[in-house]
Amino acid sequence: MPPTDPVGHPAVIELRQYTLRPGRRDELIELFDKEFVETQEEAGMSVLGQFRDLDDPDRFVWLRGFRDMAARHRALTAFYDGPVWAKHGPQANATMTDSDDVPAERPQFGAPAPDCFVSVTMWSFPPGRSDGVTLIRDGLLPVLHTTGPAPLAALTTETAHNTFPRLPLRTGENLAVVFASYPDERTYQ
């Protein structure tokens, strides 16, 4: 499959959270790194980050980005109808009990984990109300920029229609999500 233009600065970012069968997270991460990262990028999306949930050893969290919802549809169709997913998708799905919950250069497959700790904090607000998201954007983010840690990203819910129904998205939610980086977990604590 020929590579497409890189996503650049994606306007649509998916936060994917997979609940895994007990003890199978490392198996999924190895498969994901080896088979799914580059092939998703070749299909027109950007894999922005992947994380182990420190509070749940059976959860894998990752992000991918798209230029817009139309590009999301094209890229997901190309990937999920393609040969790599056909060959390795069943093995990935076998590690999961649930997959419907939705950087700088990435290290190569097999490289040691980056020497940093990333925290992800999610706030949920009543649907249709923007005051909570506004408070995060106008209140919290400026404070974090001046006191550290400077956020890596701050995201809010995308309300556009799901252009790829085979991959369910949460609807009717109003979230703000902030990603921050620390030198290590002790500094975060």
C-alpha contacts under 8 A as a table, 3 or more apart, distances in Angstrom:
res1	aa1	res2	aa2	distance
1	M	42	E	7.03
1	M	43	A	7.63
2	P	42	E	6.66
3	P	41	E	7.53
3	P	42	E	4.32
3	P	43	A	6.62
3	P	44	G	7.33
4	T	41	E	7.93
4	T	42	E	5.88
4	T	43	A	6.46
4	T	44	G	5.40
5	D	44	G	6.71
6	P	41	E	7.51
6	P	44	G	6.56
6	P	45	M	7.38
6	P	46	S	7.38
7	V	10	P	5.90
7	V	44	G	6.64
7	V	45	M	6.06
7	V	46	S	6.06
7	V	65	G	7.28
7	V	66	F	6.02
7	V	67	R	5.79
8	G	67	R	7.70
9	H	67	R	7.20
10	P	13	I	6.64
10	P	46	S	7.98
10	P	65	G	5.20
10	P	66	F	4.88
10	P	67	R	4.62
10	P	68	D	7.24
11	A	65	G	7.27
11	A	66	F	6.31
11	A	67	R	5.26
11	A	68	D	5.75
12	V	65	G	5.59
12	V	66	F	5.16
12	V	67	R	6.26
12	V	68	D	5.60
12	V	69	M	6.87
12	V	72	R	7.99
12	V	158	E	7.22
13	I	63	L	6.66
13	I	64	R	5.64
13	I	65	G	4.26
13	I	66	F	6.38
14	E	63	L	5.47
14	E	64	R	5.35
14	E	65	G	6.23
14	E	102	V	6.53
15	L	61	V	7.25
15	L	62	W	6.00
15	L	63	L	4.76
15	L	64	R	7.01
15	L	101	D	7.92
15	L	102	V	5.12
16	R	61	V	5.60
16	R	62	W	5.27
16	R	63	L	6.05
16	R	99	S	7.49
16	R	100	D	7.67
16	R	101	D	5.77
16	R	102	V	4.02
17	Q	59	R	6.84
17	Q	60	F	5.82
17	Q	61	V	4.44
17	Q	62	W	6.64
17	Q	99	S	6.49
17	Q	100	D	7.54
17	Q	101	D	5.17
17	Q	102	V	5.54
18	Y	59	R	5.54
18	Y	60	F	5.17
18	Y	61	V	6.30
18	Y	96	M	6.65
18	Y	97	T	7.72
18	Y	98	D	5.67
18	Y	99	S	4.52
18	Y	100	D	7.29
18	Y	101	D	6.66
19	T	58	D	5.92
19	T	59	R	4.75
19	T	60	F	6.79
19	T	96	M	5.82
19	T	97	T	5.62
19	T	98	D	5.00
19	T	99	S	6.47
20	L	23	G	7.86
20	L	24	R	6.45
20	L	25	R	6.45
20	L	58	D	4.88
20	L	59	R	5.72
20	L	60	F	7.40
20	L	95	T	5.60
20	L	96	M	4.04
20	L	97	T	5.31
20	L	98	D	6.84
21	R	24	R	5.81
21	R	25	R	7.81
21	R	58	D	6.48
21	R	95	T	5.52
21	R	96	M	5.41
21	R	97	T	5.87
22	P	25	R	7.75
22	P	57	P	7.84
22	P	58	D	5.70
23	G	26	D	7.64
23	G	57	P	7.40
23	G	58	D	6.54
24	R	27	E	5.24
24	R	28	L	6.44
24	R	58	D	7.11
24	R	95	T	5.83
25	R	28	L	5.21
25	R	29	I	6.18
25	R	57	P	7.19
25	R	58	D	5.92
25	R	59	R	6.92
25	R	60	F	6.69
25	R	95	T	7.45
26	D	29	I	4.99
26	D	30	E	6.08
27	E	30	E	5.32
27	E	31	L	6.34
27	E	95	T	7.67
28	L	31	L	5.12
28	L	32	F	5.89
28	L	92	A	6.06
28	L	95	T	6.46
29	I	32	F	4.93
29	I	33	D	6.00
29	I	60	F	7.96
30	E	33	D	5.27
30	E	34	K	6.05
31	L	34	K	5.15
31	L	35	E	5.76
31	L	36	F	7.28
31	L	92	A	7.20
32	F	35	E	5.54
32	F	36	F	4.91
32	F	37	V	6.42
32	F	92	A	7.86
33	D	36	F	6.14
33	D	37	V	5.75
33	D	109	F	5.76
34	K	37	V	7.17
34	K	109	F	6.18
35	E	38	E	7.20
35	E	39	T	6.91
35	E	84	V	7.18
35	E	88	H	7.56
36	F	39	T	5.30
36	F	40	Q	5.90
36	F	84	V	7.61
36	F	85	W	7.89
37	V	40	Q	5.43
37	V	41	E	6.43
37	V	47	V	6.38
38	E	41	E	5.03
38	E	42	E	6.08
39	T	42	E	4.97
39	T	43	A	6.29
39	T	79	F	7.24
39	T	84	V	7.40
40	Q	43	A	5.03
40	Q	44	G	6.66
40	Q	45	M	5.86
40	Q	46	S	7.14
40	Q	47	V	7.39
40	Q	75	A	7.61
40	Q	79	F	6.07
41	E	44	G	5.18
41	E	45	M	4.80
41	E	46	S	5.27
41	E	47	V	6.84
42	E	45	M	7.32
43	A	75	A	5.03
43	A	76	L	7.45
43	A	78	A	5.79
43	A	79	F	5.79
44	G	66	F	7.47
44	G	71	A	7.46
44	G	74	R	7.81
44	G	75	A	5.05
45	M	64	R	6.66
45	M	65	G	5.70
45	M	66	F	5.30
45	M	72	R	7.31
45	M	75	A	6.13
46	S	64	R	5.29
46	S	65	G	5.00
46	S	66	F	6.68
47	V	62	W	7.87
47	V	63	L	6.05
47	V	64	R	4.33
47	V	65	G	6.51
48	L	62	W	7.54
48	L	63	L	5.24
48	L	64	R	5.18
48	L	65	G	6.72
48	L	103	P	5.66
49	G	62	W	5.52
49	G	63	L	5.31
49	G	64	R	7.27
49	G	103	P	6.87
50	Q	60	F	7.53
50	Q	61	V	5.76
50	Q	62	W	4.00
50	Q	63	L	6.37
51	F	60	F	6.20
51	F	61	V	5.10
51	F	62	W	5.92
52	R	57	P	7.39
52	R	59	R	6.70
52	R	60	F	5.36
52	R	61	V	6.37
53	D	56	D	5.36
53	D	57	P	6.46
53	D	58	D	7.90
53	D	59	R	5.75
53	D	60	F	6.30
53	D	61	V	6.86
54	L	57	P	6.52
56	D	59	R	5.61
66	F	69	M	7.20
66	F	71	A	6.16
66	F	72	R	5.47
67	R	71	A	5.94
67	R	72	R	7.29
68	D	71	A	5.32
68	D	72	R	6.21
69	M	72	R	4.83
69	M	73	H	6.32
69	M	160	A	7.57
69	M	162	N	7.67
69	M	163	T	6.34
70	A	73	H	5.17
70	A	74	R	6.46
70	A	163	T	6.88
71	A	74	R	5.10
71	A	75	A	6.01
72	R	75	A	5.23
72	R	76	L	5.95
72	R	163	T	7.20
72	R	164	F	7.65
73	H	76	L	5.39
73	H	77	T	6.01
73	H	163	T	5.31
73	H	164	F	5.40
74	R	77	T	5.25
74	R	78	A	6.14
75	A	78	A	5.12
75	A	79	F	6.16
76	L	79	F	5.10
76	L	80	Y	5.85
76	L	164	F	7.16
77	T	80	Y	5.42
77	T	81	D	5.67
77	T	82	G	7.96
77	T	164	F	7.61
78	A	81	D	5.48
78	A	82	G	5.75
79	F	82	G	5.03
79	F	84	V	7.62
79	F	85	W	6.65
80	Y	85	W	5.58
80	Y	86	A	7.37
81	D	85	W	7.08
81	D	86	A	7.14
82	G	85	W	5.87
82	G	86	A	6.34
83	P	86	A	4.94
83	P	87	K	6.06
84	V	87	K	5.17
84	V	88	H	5.95
84	V	89	G	7.52
85	W	88	H	5.16
85	W	89	G	4.58
85	W	90	P	7.96
86	A	89	G	5.74
86	A	90	P	7.50
87	K	90	P	7.29
88	H	91	Q	5.38
88	H	92	A	6.44
89	G	92	A	5.06
89	G	93	N	6.04
90	P	93	N	5.04
90	P	94	A	6.08
91	Q	94	A	5.16
91	Q	95	T	6.97
92	A	95	T	5.56
92	A	96	M	7.16
93	N	96	M	5.30
93	N	97	T	7.95
94	A	97	T	7.90
96	M	99	S	6.64
98	D	101	D	7.45
99	S	102	V	7.57
100	D	167	L	7.02
100	D	168	P	5.79
100	D	169	L	6.80
101	D	168	P	7.90
101	D	169	L	6.88
101	D	170	R	6.95
102	V	168	P	7.90
102	V	169	L	5.88
102	V	170	R	6.56
103	P	106	R	6.93
107	P	111	A	5.97
107	P	112	P	7.94
107	P	113	A	7.99
107	P	114	P	7.94
108	Q	111	A	5.56
115	D	183	P	6.94
115	D	184	D	7.21
116	C	181	S	6.72
116	C	182	Y	5.81
116	C	183	P	4.65
116	C	184	D	5.13
116	C	185	E	7.83
117	F	181	S	5.69
117	F	182	Y	5.07
117	F	183	P	6.00
117	F	184	D	4.88
117	F	185	E	5.60
117	F	188	Y	7.53
118	V	179	F	6.73
118	V	180	A	5.62
118	V	181	S	4.49
118	V	182	Y	6.27
119	S	179	F	5.70
119	S	180	A	5.34
119	S	181	S	6.39
119	S	182	Y	7.90
119	S	188	Y	7.88
120	V	177	V	6.84
120	V	178	V	5.77
120	V	179	F	4.67
120	V	180	A	6.70
121	T	177	V	5.64
121	T	178	V	5.37
121	T	179	F	6.67
122	M	175	L	6.74
122	M	176	A	5.81
122	M	177	V	4.43
122	M	178	V	6.62
123	W	175	L	5.57
123	W	176	A	5.25
123	W	177	V	6.38
124	S	173	E	7.41
124	S	174	N	5.87
124	S	175	L	4.64
124	S	176	A	6.70
125	F	129	R	7.06
125	F	132	G	6.11
125	F	133	V	7.72
125	F	173	E	7.60
125	F	174	N	5.32
125	F	175	L	6.16
126	P	129	R	5.88
126	P	173	E	7.38
126	P	174	N	6.28
127	P	172	G	6.16
127	P	173	E	5.57
127	P	174	N	5.15
128	G	174	N	7.13
129	R	132	G	7.11
129	R	174	N	7.67
130	S	133	V	5.44
130	S	134	T	6.02
131	D	134	T	4.97
131	D	135	L	6.04
132	G	135	L	5.02
132	G	136	I	6.41
133	V	136	I	5.15
133	V	137	R	6.16
133	V	156	T	7.33
133	V	175	L	7.29
133	V	176	A	5.80
134	T	137	R	5.02
134	T	138	D	5.74
134	T	139	G	7.65
135	L	138	D	5.31
135	L	139	G	5.05
135	L	140	L	6.80
136	I	139	G	5.40
136	I	140	L	4.83
136	I	141	L	6.21
136	I	176	A	7.30
137	R	140	L	6.26
137	R	141	L	5.50
137	R	142	P	7.67
137	R	154	A	7.99
138	D	141	L	6.42
138	D	142	P	6.61
139	G	142	P	6.10
139	G	143	V	6.73
140	L	143	V	5.24
140	L	144	L	6.23
141	L	144	L	5.06
141	L	145	H	6.17
141	L	151	P	7.29
142	P	145	H	5.07
142	P	146	T	6.43
143	V	146	T	5.29
143	V	147	T	5.97
143	V	148	G	7.78
144	L	147	T	5.17
144	L	148	G	4.91
144	L	149	P	5.70
144	L	150	A	5.43
144	L	151	P	6.85
145	H	148	G	5.55
145	H	149	P	6.63
145	H	150	A	4.58
145	H	151	P	7.03
146	T	150	A	7.55
147	T	150	A	7.75
148	G	151	P	7.99
149	P	180	A	6.21
149	P	181	S	6.57
149	P	182	Y	6.88
150	A	180	A	6.47
150	A	181	S	7.58
151	P	154	A	6.92
151	P	178	V	6.63
151	P	179	F	5.64
151	P	180	A	4.44
151	P	181	S	7.03
152	L	178	V	7.65
152	L	179	F	5.32
152	L	180	A	5.18
152	L	181	S	6.70
153	A	178	V	5.87
153	A	179	F	5.19
153	A	180	A	7.21
154	A	176	A	7.12
154	A	177	V	5.62
154	A	178	V	4.44
154	A	179	F	6.34
155	L	176	A	5.70
155	L	177	V	5.06
155	L	178	V	6.44
156	T	174	N	7.41
156	T	175	L	5.55
156	T	176	A	4.58
156	T	177	V	6.31
157	T	173	E	7.11
157	T	174	N	5.73
157	T	175	L	5.38
157	T	176	A	6.84
159	T	171	T	7.48
162	N	165	P	6.04
162	N	168	P	7.72
162	N	169	L	6.96
164	F	167	L	5.89
164	F	168	P	7.65
165	P	168	P	5.69
170	R	173	E	6.93
182	Y	185	E	7.10
182	Y	187	T	6.38
182	Y	188	Y	5.96
183	P	187	T	6.58
183	P	188	Y	7.97
184	D	187	T	5.55
184	D	188	Y	6.62
185	E	188	Y	4.98
185	E	189	Q	6.23
186	R	189	Q	5.08
